[in-house]
Amino acid sequence: MSPSSSPKFKNPRARHNFQGRTGSITGVGAYVPTRVLTNSDLEKMVDTSDEWITTRTGIKERRIAAADEFTSDMASKAAQRAMKAAGVTGEQIDLIIVATITPDMVFPSTACLVQQKIGARRAAAFDLEAACSGFIYGLEIAQQFIMSQTYDTVLVIGAEKLSSIVDWKDRNTCVLFGDGAGAAILQNRANSHGLLTAVMGADGDKSDLLYMPGGGSRCPASMESVSGRLHFLRMEGKETFKHAVQAMVKAAKETLRRCEVNISQVKCIIPHQANRRIIDAVGERLGATPGQLFVNLDRYGNTSAASVAIALDEAVNSGRIQRGELILLVVFGGGLTWGAALIEW
Ligand SMILES: CC(C)(COP(=O)(O)OP(=O)(O)OC[C@H]1O[C@@H](n2cnc3c(N)ncnc32)[C@H](O)[C@@H]1OP(=O)(O)O)[C@@H](O)C(=O)NCCC(=O)NCCS
C-alpha cells in the first residue's frame, strides 16, 4: 500500500503545512574528499586491526580532506550540487544554514564563507552547532522560516573536517570519524511533498560524554592546552552508544506517531552513520526490516553533521527513493542532542 492510499495518512501534515506552505526538498548534493583512509592504513598508525574496527563499528574506510581543503570548501561543493539538482542559482537563496562542529574558524561563520563561494549575495547566513544532529536541526529551522513566510528558498548544509579535531594517537576515537559534506535546498511548495514533521531534543546533563575541551572561552589555546591534547575530541564510547540507541528510537517513534504513520510505510530509514551496531539496534527496536535501513558508514565512517546529508544524497541518487515515498531521518550526537524527521519525498 502506498503512503497516500493509507487510510491513516489522510492528513500527515497536522503540525506543518501552515496555510499550505511546506518546506519541500527540491535538490540534494554531497561531496567527499578523494583521499581514502582504510582500516589497514590505521593499523600502521595506532594499535588496532581491521577485524576490530569492522566487527565493533562496521566501518571499513573513511575520507580525509587535504591539508588545504576546509569545511567551507566541502560545504560549497555539496551546496553547488544541490543547487544544480534543484535548478536554483546563488541569487535565489534566501538563507544559508551550515551545521558543523569543525568550522573553518571560530568566526566568521562557515556559512558566510559558503555564501561568498557560491555567490549567494542576497542570503542571510549562520552556523548551527548541534554536533551530529545538526542537519535535522537545520532542516527544521529552514522549515519554520518557510512556513512563517519569511523565506522561500533555504540552503541547509552539514559539513565537517573531523580529521582536524581527531586525536590520531587515540585508537578509541580516531578509527570512527571521517570528512565530508551534504546539502539540501528547501523551497516553499504549497500543498506539495516535503518535511512532514521533525523532532529535536537535547540533554546538557550529559555534555561530558562527547566533547572537545580546548579552543573555546573556557580553555583558549595555550601551550598547556596543546601539550595536554585538549584540542581533540573526547568520547565515552559505551555510554554514548547506550544513549544513542534510546534517544534515536524515542525520537523516531514520536515522529511516526505525530504523522500517524506505521514503520512499514516508510520506504527508507536513514540513521546517523556512527556505528553499525547502533543502526541495527535502532532498526530492530522500531520493528524495521534490514532492507529499510540505509547504510554507508562502511565507506565514510562517522561524518557528524554531514552524515545523514550525504546518505540522503546517495539514497536519492541511487534510485532507492522515488517521489511520494516516505523517508525517516534519525540522528544523535554530542550535547547530547538527537532528532528525527519524516519526509514525503
Ligand atoms: C567506540 C565503540 C566502537 C567501542 O566499542 P565497544 O564495544 O564499546 O568497545 P569498548 O569500549 O568496550 O572497548 C573494548 C576494548 O577495545 C579496545 N579498543 C578501543 N578502540 C580500539 C581500536 N580502535 N582497536 C582495537 N581495540 C580498541 C579498548 O581499549 C578496550 O580494551 P580493554 O577491554 O582492554 O580496555 C562503541 O562504544 C561506540 O561506537 N560507541 C558510540 C560511539 C558513537 O556513536 N559516537 C558518536 C555519536 S554521534
The ligand as an SDF file (V2000), in Angstrom:
LIG
                    3D

 48 50  0  0  0  0  0  0  0  0999 V2000
   33.5450    3.3120   20.4290 C   0  0  0  0  0  0  0  0  0  0  0  0
   32.9330    1.9240   20.2840 C   0  0  0  0  0  0  0  0  0  0  0  0
   33.0600    1.4660   18.8650 C   0  0  0  0  0  0  0  0  0  0  0  0
   33.6860    0.9700   21.1860 C   0  0  0  0  0  0  0  0  0  0  0  0
   33.0780   -0.3070   21.1040 O   0  0  0  0  0  0  0  0  0  0  0  0
   32.8400   -1.1420   22.4460 P   0  0  0  0  0  0  0  0  0  0  0  0
   32.3010   -2.4270   22.0440 O   0  0  0  0  0  0  0  0  0  0  0  0
   32.0040   -0.2780   23.3530 O   0  0  0  0  0  0  0  0  0  0  0  0
   34.3040   -1.3080   22.9610 O   0  0  0  0  0  0  0  0  0  0  0  0
   34.8780   -0.9790   24.4170 P   0  0  0  0  0  0  0  0  0  0  0  0
   34.8060    0.4940   24.6950 O   0  0  0  0  0  0  0  0  0  0  0  0
   34.1920   -1.8980   25.3520 O   0  0  0  0  0  0  0  0  0  0  0  0
   36.3670   -1.3860   24.2260 O   0  0  0  0  0  0  0  0  0  0  0  0
   36.7350   -2.7090   24.2500 C   0  0  0  0  0  0  0  0  0  0  0  0
   38.2470   -2.8360   24.1620 C   0  0  0  0  0  0  0  0  0  0  0  0
   38.6570   -2.4610   22.8370 O   0  0  0  0  0  0  0  0  0  0  0  0
   39.7360   -1.5560   22.9450 C   0  0  0  0  0  0  0  0  0  0  0  0
   39.7140   -0.6690   21.7900 N   0  0  0  0  0  0  0  0  0  0  0  0
   39.1520    0.5370   21.6740 C   0  0  0  0  0  0  0  0  0  0  0  0
   39.3640    1.0320   20.4450 N   0  0  0  0  0  0  0  0  0  0  0  0
   40.0850    0.0960   19.7810 C   0  0  0  0  0  0  0  0  0  0  0  0
   40.5980    0.0340   18.4880 C   0  0  0  0  0  0  0  0  0  0  0  0
   40.4420    1.0190   17.6140 N   0  0  0  0  0  0  0  0  0  0  0  0
   41.2810   -1.0820   18.1280 N   0  0  0  0  0  0  0  0  0  0  0  0
   41.4750   -2.0920   18.9730 C   0  0  0  0  0  0  0  0  0  0  0  0
   40.9990   -2.0740   20.2200 N   0  0  0  0  0  0  0  0  0  0  0  0
   40.3110   -0.9890   20.6250 C   0  0  0  0  0  0  0  0  0  0  0  0
   39.5240   -0.8230   24.2340 C   0  0  0  0  0  0  0  0  0  0  0  0
   40.7340   -0.3100   24.7050 O   0  0  0  0  0  0  0  0  0  0  0  0
   39.0030   -1.9290   25.1200 C   0  0  0  0  0  0  0  0  0  0  0  0
   40.0840   -2.6570   25.5790 O   0  0  0  0  0  0  0  0  0  0  0  0
   40.1140   -3.1900   27.1000 P   0  0  0  0  0  0  0  0  0  0  0  0
   38.9370   -4.0950   27.2110 O   0  0  0  0  0  0  0  0  0  0  0  0
   41.4400   -3.9020   27.1720 O   0  0  0  0  0  0  0  0  0  0  0  0
   40.0090   -1.9860   27.9530 O   0  0  0  0  0  0  0  0  0  0  0  0
   31.4540    1.9490   20.7020 C   0  0  0  0  0  0  0  0  0  0  0  0
   31.3400    2.1160   22.0770 O   0  0  0  0  0  0  0  0  0  0  0  0
   30.6810    3.0280   20.0060 C   0  0  0  0  0  0  0  0  0  0  0  0
   30.5070    3.0260   18.8200 O   0  0  0  0  0  0  0  0  0  0  0  0
   30.1150    3.9810   20.7890 N   0  0  0  0  0  0  0  0  0  0  0  0
   29.3070    5.0220   20.2500 C   0  0  0  0  0  0  0  0  0  0  0  0
   30.1770    5.9910   19.5290 C   0  0  0  0  0  0  0  0  0  0  0  0
   29.3670    6.9770   18.7860 C   0  0  0  0  0  0  0  0  0  0  0  0
   28.3930    6.6660   18.2030 O   0  0  0  0  0  0  0  0  0  0  0  0
   29.8270    8.2080   18.8300 N   0  0  0  0  0  0  0  0  0  0  0  0
   29.3030    9.2580   18.0790 C   0  0  0  0  0  0  0  0  0  0  0  0
   27.9460    9.6170   18.4750 C   0  0  0  0  0  0  0  0  0  0  0  0
   27.4560   10.8220   17.4020 S   0  0  0  0  0  0  0  0  0  0  0  0
  1  2  1  0
  2  3  1  0
  2  4  1  0
  2 36  1  0
  4  5  1  0
  5  6  1  0
  6  7  2  0
  6  8  1  0
  6  9  1  0
  9 10  1  0
 10 11  2  0
 10 12  1  0
 10 13  1  0
 13 14  1  0
 14 15  1  0
 15 16  1  0
 15 30  1  0
 16 17  1  0
 17 18  1  0
 17 28  1  0
 18 19  1  0
 18 27  1  0
 19 20  2  0
 20 21  1  0
 21 22  1  0
 21 27  2  0
 22 23  1  0
 22 24  2  0
 24 25  1  0
 25 26  2  0
 26 27  1  0
 28 29  1  0
 28 30  1  0
 30 31  1  0
 31 32  1  0
 32 33  2  0
 32 34  1  0
 32 35  1  0
 36 37  1  0
 36 38  1  0
 38 39  2  0
 38 40  1  0
 40 41  1  0
 41 42  1  0
 42 43  1  0
 43 44  2  0
 43 45  1  0
 45 46  1  0
 46 47  1  0
 47 48  1  0
M  END
$$$$
